[in-house]
């Protein structure tokens, strides 16, 4: 068989023979064609491959000359094959460089489009008609943080790490939204000495105190929550969707009975499953440790959120909607207890009310909060006297014995205990009204950021409780 035909079987497509490299005067029996790469230059590769292909004929060592061959001499089949291999590698490298550049350009274009979209929504105030009827900037940023949280964590209902694309989206877009705080400053006086020795008082800018204190704390809590989710990469438990059982479970029927025993089952939450013998002590200890961390994060985020909401101004619309009587808000039973009890115990009152659901708890919170501000308004109006009478009232401590003041204090204590007993309680009507009518961008960012972190921490605690509950129930059944 002709050697040139053997080489044709392994020749790479896309390579053409170089006519100039053929020796026209050579009339030997075997003619070896020379193939050049499409790039035209393979000298950049310093290494050559000496291995022979299974398709090539063995090469006699005596066929090599002791002197270097001129450039117009035909090269051997292995040399042409090496050139083809090098050319193909060079093409792949060039193609990879082009693809990387295209990917980088697409990433930049996508990020730029996202920035344009957010900037447009911020200017339009979420009013896509452009008629100027949108909300203010503070509400727009607050809604943006809330919507971003729903997008990233809304479908995450399990104890597992976030997907890389979701984590990247959360960090990238939160950095963009929080960057506004870098330009929220306050001016404070500062003494400065001039060249002639005189002292001048100038104004300098510094980060606003509430942002300077709370924002670093919130970013730290954010990182800790992501770390808690990342710690569940390797876990002994798994999840089975509602209505279906996990194929990994040998006793899947028991898990359904365990979950149904919970007080408030949420059908959309996946069911945690554990091994037939329960979790190991190491895994159980890890779950308890992460639960304690998430619980402390929840308390810290809730405290920051409560302090920010307390600093927000009460809208005039809310004060105008308050009833004239606090008794009408609470009803005769609760009012009589608040008014007549010598030793007021909010816990005893809550036990007597027998609150059955979160909806009832939220409705009671709205009523107590409305009555509290109604009595406070009455206490302020009752002290609209002359300056001398006001001084005498303060000297005699009349505020502490005033009926409206006492009722307002007891209502505030009752509201505090109610929120402590039901930490998952939704925002009250006053909180919602404050967020809706707030015009302070810094407060809007801090409030929404702390609120979403509070919700995520609470969910993590609930998910860990579900796993521990199933583990305890399975071990109890075995006994």
N, C-alpha and C positions, 0 to 999 in steps of 0.2 A: 504494500500500500504506500502511496506517496506521502511523504512526511508533511508536505504542505497541506494536504487534505486533513491530516490529523490535527494540525494546528488550527485549521478553520473551525473545527468542532468546538474549540474552547475559546475562540476569539470573542471578545466582548463587543456587544452592539454599541454603535456610536463611535467607533474608532475606524479611521480610514487609512489605507496604506499610503505611505509617502513615496511617490515615484522617484524622487530625487535620491532616495537612499538605496535604490536598487542598482546593482552593478550590471550595466547592459553588456559588458564584454565578457562577463563570466558565463561560460557555457557548461558549467558542471551539471551533473545529473540532478542534484538537489538545489532548489532555489528557495532561500528562506526570505519571506517578505518581512519588511520592517514596518511596525505600527507605531504611530505617534499619537499622543493623547490630544484631546480636544483643547486642553489648556495650552498646549504647545511648549510647556516647560515643566520638566519633572526633576530638574537639578536641585530643587529646594529640599528634597528628601535625602537625608544623609545615610539612612539605613537601607539595605537591599535584602531581599529574601532569597536565600540560597536553596530552599527546598524545591524539589522537582515535582511537578504534578503527575498524577497517575496517567494522564492522557498523553504525556510527552515521552519520547524515546530516550533511552539512556545516552549520555553524551560521553564520547571517548575523551579521556584526558589528553591524548596525544594531538587532538584537534586544535588545542590552544597553542598559539605561538608565544615564544618567550619574549617577543617584542610587542609593544602596544600596536594595535591595529589602527590604521588611518580611519578618519571619521566617515569616509565613503564606503568602507567595507561593511558588508552585511553583518548584523549582530545575530547572536544565537537565538534560538527559540525561547530559552529561559529569560534572556534579556528583554525580548519583546513582551513576554508575559509579565515581567516585573514592571515594565513601563506602563502596561495596561492597568495593573493593580495600583500603581502609584497614581496614575491619572484618575482612577475611580475614587481613591481616597481623597485626592485633592478636590474633586468635584463635590464629594460629600461634605468636606469641610467648608467649602465656599457656600454650598446650599444651606448648611447649618448656620453660618454667619448671617446669611440673608434672612433666614427664618427667624433668628433671634431678634434681628433688627425690626422685622415686621411685627413680631409679638410685642416688643417694647413699644413700638409706635401705636399699636392697637390698645395697649394698656394705658398709655398716656392719653389717647383720644377718648377712651371710655371714662377715665377719671375726669378729664376736662368737661365732658358732657354732663357728668354727674354734678360737677361744680356749677355749671351753667344752670342746671335744673334747680338746684338748691338756691342759688342766688336769685333766680327768677321768682321762685315761690316766696322767698323772703321779701322781695320788693312788692310783689302783688298781694302779699298778705293772704295767700291761699285762695285768692279770688281770681280764677282763671278768665273771667270775663273782662278784666282790666278796667272795671268801672269804678274802682276805688272804694269798694264796699267790703274789703277784706279786713281781717283782724290785725291787731297791732303786732309789732316785731316780737315783743315778749311772748305773746301767745303762739306766734308762728314757730319760734324756736322750741317752746315747750312741747308743742304738738309734734315737731320733728323728732325730738328725743323719744317721746312716747311711741311714735310710729316705728322708729328704728328699733327700739326694744321689742316691739311686737313682731317685726320682721325677722330679727335674729333669734330671739328666744321663744317666740310664740309657738313654734312647732316642736320645741325641745321639751319633752315631758318625761325625760328619763335621766337617771344618774349616769351620764356619759359625757366625754369631752365634746366640745363644740367642733363642728366641721371646720377645717382650715379656712374655707372661703367665708364662712359665717364669722369666724373670729377676726379675720382680716377686715371684713366689712365693718364690724363693730368698732375696732380700734381706729380704723381710718376715718370713718365718718364722725365718731365721737371726738376725735382730735380736731376735726374741722369745726364742729359745733362749739366745742369748748374754747377754741382759739379766740372767740369774742371776748372772753374774760380777760385776755391779755391787755385789752385796751380800755377796760373799765377801771378807772383810777379815781383817787380823791386827792385834793390839794391840802397840804398841811404847811404851816409856817416853819421856817428854818432860819437860824441865825448864820450870817455869813460875814466874814471880816474882809473889808476892802483893803486896797494897797496903802491908803493913808491912815490906816488904823481904826477907822470908824466901823461900827457894827451895823450891818443892815439886816433887815428881816425880809426874806424872800419866800416865795411859795414854791414848793416842789411837789411833784406827783409821786404817788406810791399806790400799789394795788389796794382796792377797797377792802376794808377790814373783814367784812363777812366772806368775801371771796378768798382772801388771803388765808383765812382760817379753815374754811369748810371745803374748798375745792381740792386741795392736796389730800385731805382725809377721804373724800369721796373717790378720788382716783386710786388711792390705796385699797379701799374696800372693793372697788371694781376688780383690781388685779387679784385680790384674795379670793373672790368668788370664782373667777376663771380658773384659778389654781385648784380650788376645791373640785370643780367639775373635771379638770384634767387628771386628778388623782384617781378617778374611776376608770382608767384605761383598762386595767386588768382587774376583773371582778369575778366573784364566785356566783353571783345571782344574775338572772336574765329577765327578760320581759316577754309576756304573752299579751297580744292585743285582746281587748274585750270581745267576747263572742268566739274566740279561738283559743286553742291551747298550744303551748309550746311543744314541739316534737322532742325536745331534749328532756322533757319531764316524764318520769315514770309514774308519778303520782299526781298528775295534773288536776284531777278532780278535787283534791283537797284544797288547792289554792283558790278555786272559785268560791268554795264555802267560806274560806277565811276572809276573803275580800268583802263578801256580802255582809259580813258581820260588822263592818265599819259603820260608824254613825251616819256619815254623809258620803255615800259612794258617788264618785264622778265617773260617769260611763265613758268619757273620752280619755281618761287617764289609763295608760297601759298597766297591766297587772304584773307586779313583781313576782318572780318565782325563785325558789331556793332549792338546793339539793335535798333529796329525801331525808338526810340526816341533819339538815340545817347547815348554817354557815359555820366556818371554822372560828375559833376564838380570835385569831389574828384579824380576820375580816370583820368580825363583830366589833372588835376594839377600834378598827379603822373607821367604821361607820359612826360609832359614838363620838370619836374625836372630831370628825368632820361635821357632825351635827352640832357639836358645841361651838365650833368655829363659825358655822353659818348662823347660829342663833345669836352669837355676839355681834356679828356683822349686821343682822337684822335689827337688833336693838340700837346700834350706833346710827344706822341709816334712818331709822324711825325718829330718833332724837333730833338729828339734823333737820329732817323734814318738818317736824313739829315746830322747831325753833324758827325756821324760815317762814312757815305759815303764820306763826304768831306775830312776826314782824311785818307782814303784809297788812296794808290798810283794809279796813272793813268797808266794802262798797256801800254807797248811799242807798242803792236799790235794796240791799238786804235789810238795812236798818228801817227803811220805809215799809218793808213787808212784815215787820214784826207785829204781833198782836198787842193790844193795849194791856192785856193781863197775862202774867206768867201762869196763873192758875188755869187759864183756858188752854194753854199749851200742854200742860202735863196731865190734867185731869184731877179730880178731887182726891183720889187715893194717894197718889205720889205727893201732891201738894200738902195734904194733911200731915203726911209723915215728915216732910221737910220742915214744916212750920211748927209742929207740936213736939217733935222728938227732943228730949233734953240732951241726950247723947246720940248724936247722929252717926249712924254706921252705914256707909254706902254699900258695903258687901252684904249686910243683912237685908237691905232693901232690894238689891238685885236678886238675892236668893228667893225672896218672897214674890217677885214678879214672875218667876218661872219663864224666862225667855227661851223660846223653842227653836228659833232659827236666826240666821244672820240678818235676814230682812227685818225681823222684829227688833233686833239690837240696833240696827242702823236707824230705824224709825224712832226709837227711843232716844238715840243720840241727837237726832235733829230736834226733837222736842225739848230735851234738856238744854241744849245749846241756845235755842231760841228763847226759852224762859230766862236763862242766865243773862243774856244781853237785854232782855226786857226789864228785868229788875235792876240791872246796872244803869240803864237809862233813867229809870224812875229815881234811883238814888242820886244821880247827878242833877236831875231837875228839882228834886226836893231841897237841894243845897244852893239853889240860885237865889241867894239872899244878899244883903249888903255885906261889904267887906268886914265890918266889925262883927256882925253876926256869924260870918264864916269862921273868923278867928276863934270866937267863943265856942263854936261847934267843935273845931279841931282840938281845942284845949280840953274840952270835956269828954273827948273820945266818943262823940255821938255816932261816928261812922260804924264803930264796932257793935253798937246796940241797935242800929237802924234795921228795921225789918227787911227792907229791900236788899240792903247790903249783906245781911246774914243769909237770906235765901239765895242770893247770887253766889256767895262763897260755897254754900252746900251744893248747889247745882254744878258748880265747877268741879268739886270733889267727886260728885257722882259721875260726871262725864269722864273724868280721868280714870276712875276705877272701871267704868264700862269699856273704855278703850284698852285697858290692861287685860281685862278678862277676855276680850275678843280682839286679839291683835290683827286678825285678818279682815277687820272691819273696813269697809270701803270709805271713801271720803264723804264727809258730811256735806250738807247743803251749803254751809258757810265756806268750807274749804273749796268746794267747786266754784262758788261765786267769787272767792278771792282770786283763784287762778284765772278765771274768765276775764275779770276786770283789771288784772294786774298789768301795770305798764313798766315795771322795772325789769330790764333784761337780765341783770345779774341774779335777782331773786328767782326769775323764771327758770334760769338754767340750773341753779342749785336745787330748787324744789323738784323739778322734773327728774333730774339726775338722781337725787336721793330717793325719790318715789319708786323709780324703776329698779334701783338696787335693793330697796326694801322688799319689793315684790319678788325679785329673783331669790333673795336670801330666804324668804318665807317658803317659797316653792321647794327649795333644796331641803329645808328642814322637813317639810311634809313628805317629800319623796323618800328621805332616809327613814322617817317614822314608818312609812308603809313597808319598807323592806324589813325593818326590825320587827314590825308587827307580824308579818308573815313568818319570819324566822322563829319567833317565840311561839306562834301558834302551831307550827309544824313540830317543834321539839316537844311541846306539851302533848300533842296527839300521840307522839311516839311513846311517851311515858304512860 
